[in-house]
């Protein structure tokens, strides 16, 4: 079974030994290679949410549960990250700044789909948006090389693609919005089948 305390200790040791995400990526990759063990250790995902598993100045570990068909607008972290999927899928679009555009505007520059058992590093300057393309919950362990909740960062308006300050509370509310949408979808599915 996935041992959260051991994982936290291993990640802390890895960060102290190597400030890059390389060692942490190996740890996350090993953990998500056994999705059943992660679910046994963390519990079956039941709702969209961000669970803070560990947070310190040099390391944050989250259990991120994406709602069905949920999307988070382009944003950056201003620290490295490692994303490990233990159930479902995350589709990431990577964005780059347009150098001659006012307002910090971005354009799509690439994409990567992450599925169960995948572990992917993100550099400190990466800008990405995330979508769960599935009609079920997606569970992922996110490990960050810093205090995820204390660092100021940016997000980009999904329509204009212009930069603005990241609004943590608004983004966390998107998970509750996803729960309401999922509940309504389930109710309409039950009504339609009756």
SEFI-800638 format. One line per field, with one value per residue (C-alpha): residue number from 1; x, y, z. Coordinates in Angstrom, 3 decimals. Layout:
<nodes>
num: NUM,...
c1: X,...
c2: Y,...
c3: Z,...
</nodes>
This chain:
<nodes>
num: 1,2,3,4,5,6,7,8,9,10,11,12,13,14,15,16,17,18,19,20,21,22,23,24,25,26,27,28,29,30,31,32,33,34,35,36,37,38,39,40,41,42,43,44,45,46,47,48,49,50,51,52,53,54,55,56,57,58,59,60,61,62,63,64,65,66,67,68,69,70,71,72,73,74,75,76,77,78,79,80,81,82,83,84,85,86,87,88,89,90,91,92,93,94,95,96,97,98,99,100,101,102,103,104,105,106,107,108,109,110,111,112,113,114,115,116,117,118,119,120,121,122,123,124,125,126,127,128,129,130,131,132,133,134,135,136,137,138,139,140,141,142,143,144,145,146,147,148,149,150,151,152,153,154,155,156,157,158,159,160,161,162,163,164,165,166,167,168,169,170,171,172,173,174,175,176,177,178,179,180,181,182,183,184,185,186,187,188,189,190,191,192,193,194
c1: 0.000,1.055,2.673,2.086,4.470,7.261,6.548,6.704,9.984,11.463,10.430,11.850,15.154,15.226,14.611,17.368,19.823,18.885,16.975,15.872,12.823,14.780,14.829,11.244,10.122,11.608,9.722,6.415,6.895,7.451,4.357,1.934,3.220,0.894,-2.404,-4.263,-1.821,-2.240,-6.041,-5.734,-3.496,-5.318,-8.844,-11.004,-11.579,-15.158,-15.249,-13.225,-10.843,-7.289,-6.089,-3.009,-0.960,2.175,3.320,6.620,8.746,10.635,8.020,4.269,2.493,-1.123,-3.706,-5.548,-8.895,-10.139,-13.888,-15.266,-14.526,-13.048,-10.641,-8.276,-7.174,-3.542,-1.373,2.187,3.662,6.976,8.491,9.095,6.402,6.005,2.545,1.756,-1.581,-2.970,-6.431,-7.937,-6.292,-4.955,-4.638,-2.148,-1.809,1.505,1.600,4.342,4.439,4.149,7.160,5.755,2.237,1.103,-0.474,1.647,-0.505,0.183,-0.348,-0.584,2.825,2.279,0.296,0.785,-1.769,-1.004,-2.754,-2.696,0.880,2.413,4.707,5.713,8.038,7.173,9.905,9.615,8.680,6.075,2.655,-0.046,-3.776,-5.275,-8.392,-9.815,-11.347,-13.123,-16.659,-15.250,-12.877,-9.123,-6.679,-3.128,-0.305,1.238,4.616,5.983,9.481,8.287,5.274,2.520,0.149,2.607,4.156,2.568,1.963,0.006,-3.006,-4.230,-7.777,-9.243,-10.846,-8.306,-5.230,-3.982,-1.957,-3.337,-2.596,-3.478,-6.561,-6.112,-9.594,-11.300,-9.366,-10.209,-13.890,-13.670,-13.399,-16.668,-18.268,-17.140,-18.766,-22.076,-21.928,-21.128,-24.006,-26.412,-25.156,-25.693,-29.233,-30.124,-28.654,-30.792,-33.918,-33.282,-32.955,-36.173
c2: 0.000,3.602,4.968,8.741,9.418,7.492,9.330,12.728,11.781,10.504,13.667,15.886,14.013,14.197,17.975,18.562,16.458,17.830,21.083,19.946,17.748,14.744,12.671,13.605,12.534,9.087,8.856,9.967,7.613,4.696,5.557,5.967,2.771,1.019,2.956,0.422,1.048,4.830,4.513,2.178,4.721,7.953,6.638,6.364,9.803,10.839,14.549,17.241,18.854,19.821,17.905,19.363,16.327,18.244,21.839,23.496,26.316,23.973,21.308,20.932,17.633,17.679,15.096,16.832,15.328,16.799,16.830,15.255,17.468,20.107,22.718,25.118,28.159,28.796,29.437,29.135,27.871,29.758,26.561,23.104,20.477,16.747,15.443,11.746,10.303,7.373,7.295,8.984,11.490,15.063,16.836,19.692,22.516,24.335,28.061,30.526,34.285,36.384,38.661,41.617,41.532,43.838,42.414,39.255,37.491,33.783,31.329,27.543,25.952,22.232,19.595,16.445,13.923,12.164,8.937,6.440,5.573,8.632,11.014,14.248,17.041,20.694,23.336,26.433,28.699,26.441,27.930,25.308,24.686,21.390,19.523,16.260,15.010,12.091,11.820,10.552,11.863,11.980,11.622,12.957,13.473,16.906,17.641,21.207,22.487,25.211,26.437,26.206,28.354,31.174,32.013,34.733,33.608,34.442,33.110,34.014,34.951,32.014,34.310,37.116,35.103,38.194,37.834,38.708,37.829,34.259,34.076,31.021,31.219,31.515,28.534,26.412,27.328,25.795,22.408,23.048,24.208,20.929,18.990,20.786,20.180,16.491,16.133,17.791,15.576,12.471,13.606,14.236,10.835,9.076,10.994,10.183,6.468,6.307
c3: 0.000,-0.626,2.556,2.573,5.478,3.718,0.442,2.188,3.893,0.619,-1.258,1.506,1.390,-2.418,-2.419,0.139,-1.897,-5.342,-5.882,-9.362,-9.841,-11.162,-7.951,-7.108,-10.579,-9.947,-6.633,-8.165,-11.103,-8.744,-6.686,-9.608,-11.236,-8.747,-8.962,-6.794,-3.934,-4.240,-4.110,-1.099,0.649,-0.251,-0.742,-3.817,-5.398,-4.603,-5.488,-7.227,-4.751,-3.891,-0.834,0.827,1.844,2.842,2.679,3.615,2.252,-0.093,-0.902,-1.423,-2.081,-3.244,-4.164,-7.007,-8.001,-11.293,-11.894,-15.055,-18.081,-15.751,-17.173,-15.420,-17.432,-18.389,-15.335,-14.130,-10.856,-10.663,-9.302,-10.744,-10.471,-11.008,-11.918,-11.434,-12.558,-10.578,-12.159,-15.202,-17.529,-17.615,-20.955,-20.716,-23.208,-22.926,-23.670,-24.536,-24.134,-27.287,-27.058,-29.000,-27.527,-24.733,-21.585,-21.411,-23.992,-24.650,-27.485,-27.496,-28.029,-27.466,-25.629,-23.598,-22.464,-19.175,-18.255,-15.430,-14.378,-16.119,-14.228,-15.936,-14.772,-15.415,-15.335,-13.155,-16.094,-17.728,-18.485,-18.914,-18.773,-17.648,-18.758,-17.522,-20.804,-19.127,-17.781,-14.475,-11.821,-12.425,-9.518,-9.561,-7.109,-7.674,-6.080,-6.167,-5.396,-3.029,-1.088,-3.696,-1.616,-0.804,-4.194,-6.292,-9.849,-12.967,-14.808,-18.259,-19.145,-21.108,-23.679,-24.214,-23.122,-21.271,-18.072,-14.647,-11.023,-10.076,-7.870,-5.624,-4.088,-7.464,-8.809,-5.759,-6.251,-9.744,-8.029,-6.152,-9.413,-10.985,-8.129,-8.667,-12.429,-11.864,-9.389,-11.846,-14.681,-12.517,-11.632,-15.264,-16.259,-13.647,-14.753,-18.410,-17.696,-15.611
</nodes>
